Amino acid sequence: MNREHLQSLRNAYRDGLLNDVVPFWLRHALDREHGGYFTCLDRDGTVIDTDKAIWLQGRFSWLLSELYNTVEARADWLDAARLGIEFLERHGYDRAGDGRLFFHVTREGRPIRKRRYNFSEGFAAIGYAACARAAGSEYHRDKAIELFRNFVAYNTTPGAMPPKFTDERPLQGMGFR
C-alpha cells in the first residue's frame, strides 16, 4: 500500500469513529438514571437489554478517556467516561465475596453472574488508567495499578484460576491457563 492509500484509510476510520460510532453510543448508551452504559442496542439505538456487562463498562470508559487523552480534551467524553468508572465503583465489585469484579449485573447494578476468568478486571484496569490520566486522578491511577496487579497474579499463579473442564476430556483454553 502506498502512503496516500494509507492516509485515505486512516481518514475514513477516524471519520467513522468520531462522526458516527462514538456519537451513536453517546446518544444511546449512557444510562443517566443508574449510571454506566447500556451495551445491547439495536441499529436505531433502541435499548434491547438493560443488563450490563461489567467488562464493557471498563472498556467504554477506556475508549472515551483515551479519546479525551489523545484526540481532543472534550468535557462530554470525560464526563461519559466517569459515568462508567463510577458505575464500576458502586456496583462492579463483589464486596461480600472475594472482592473481584462481577461479569454481568442488572441495570441497577445487582449482580447476576461472576466468571472464573478476570476479563472484567483487565478492562477495568485500562478504564481506570486512562481515566486517571484524563482527570489527573491519583485514586484512579492507584485502582488501575491494583486491578492490573491482581489481573496478572490471577492469570500467572498456578491454581488461582479454577479449572473449567474435568479430566474426562482434557482440553486446553486459548487464553491464560
N, C-alpha and C positions, 0 to 999 in steps of 0.2 A: 504494500500500500504506500502511496506517496503521501507526503506531508499535507497536501491540500485535501485529500480524501479523509485523512485522519482528523483534520481540523473540522471538516464538514460533519463527521460523525460526532465529534466532541460537542459541537454546537447543537446538533439535533438532540443528543441525550440530555444536555444541560437544559435546553429549552423545554423538553418533555418533562423533566423532573421539576423544574422551578415554575413552569407556567401551566402544568396540567396535573401531575401526580401529587405534589405537595399541596397545592390549593384544594384539590378534591378532598384529601384526607383532613386538612384543617377545617374545611367546611362541614364535613360529615362525621368525623371520628371522635371529636372531642366531647367527652361526657362532662358537661359543665355542672350537672347536678351531683354526681357521685365521684367525679374525678376519673383520671385515666382515659383510656381510649377504647372505643368500640372497634373491633377488628374484623367483624363479619358484616361486610357491606355489599349491597347489590350494586350493579353498574351505575344506577342513578343515585347512589348514596343512601338508599333506604337501609336502615339497620335490620339485619336478618336475625341476629342473635346477640343478646346483650351480655352474655357471659364474656369474661375477659381472660385472655391468655397472659399470664404474668411475664413470660419471656418477651412478648410483643410490647408490653409496657416499657420494658427496658430498651428494646431495640428502637422503638419510635422516639423515645426520649433521646437516645443517642443520635439518631438521624437529625432531629430538629436542633439539638445542641451543636452537632457538627456543622450543620448549615450556618448556624449563628457564628461559629468559630472560624469558618473558612470561606464562606461566600459573602455574607453581609450580616452585621450585628443588628438584626431586626428584633424588636421587642416582642412581637407576636410569636416568633419562633421560640424565643427563650421562655415566654410565658407558657406556651403549649408544652415545651419540654418539661418544665417544672410540674405541670399537671400530671404527667406520667410518673415522675420521680416521687411526688407527694403521695400518689396512689400506692406506689410500691412501699413507701414508708409506713403508711397507715394499714395496708391490707395484704401486702405480699408475704410477710414473714410468718412462719409457724412458731409463734412465741410460746405456745403451750407445749410444743414438741421439741424438735431438735434445733430450732432456730433457722432452719433453711427456708428457702422460698417455696411457695406453692407453685404449681404449674397452671392451674385453672381455678378461677374464682367467679362468683356471681357479679353482676353489675355493681352491687353494693360493696363487694369485697369479701363476702363469706366464702370460705374455702370449699372447693368441690373436689380437687384431687391434687396430689403431690406425686411426682415421679421419682424413680430411684436415681436417675441421672440429674445433672445440675445445669441444664441449659438456661434456666431462669436466672441462676446466679451469674453465669457468664455474660448474658445480655444486660443484666442489671449493672454489672461491673462497668461495662463500657458506657452505659447510660449515665451512671453516676460520674464517671471520669470526665466525659465530655461536658456534662452539666457543670461540674466543678470548675472546669476551665472557663466556660462561658460566664458563669456567675461569680467567679473568683471565690468559691466556697471551700474552705478547708474541711468542713464537715463532710461535704460530698466527696472530696478527694480521699479522705480517710475511709469512708464507706466503700469507695471503689477499690482501694488497696485491700481492705479486709475481704471483700467479696472475691477479688481475684486470687488472693492467697488461699482462701477456702476452696475455690474452684480448682486450683492447681493441686492442692493437697488431696482433695476428694478424688481427683482423677489419676493421681500418681501413687497413692498409698494402697498397697495390696490389701484387699479385703474391705476397703472403705466403701466400695460400691457393691451392694448385694448382687449376686448373680441373677441374671434374667432368665436363664434356661436351666434345666436339670441336666444330669449326666446321661439321661436316656438317649438323647440325640445331640451330642456336643456340637455346638456352633460357635462361631466367633463373630462378635459385633464389629461394625465398621468404625466406631468411634473409640473413645478411651475404654480401657478394659477395667 
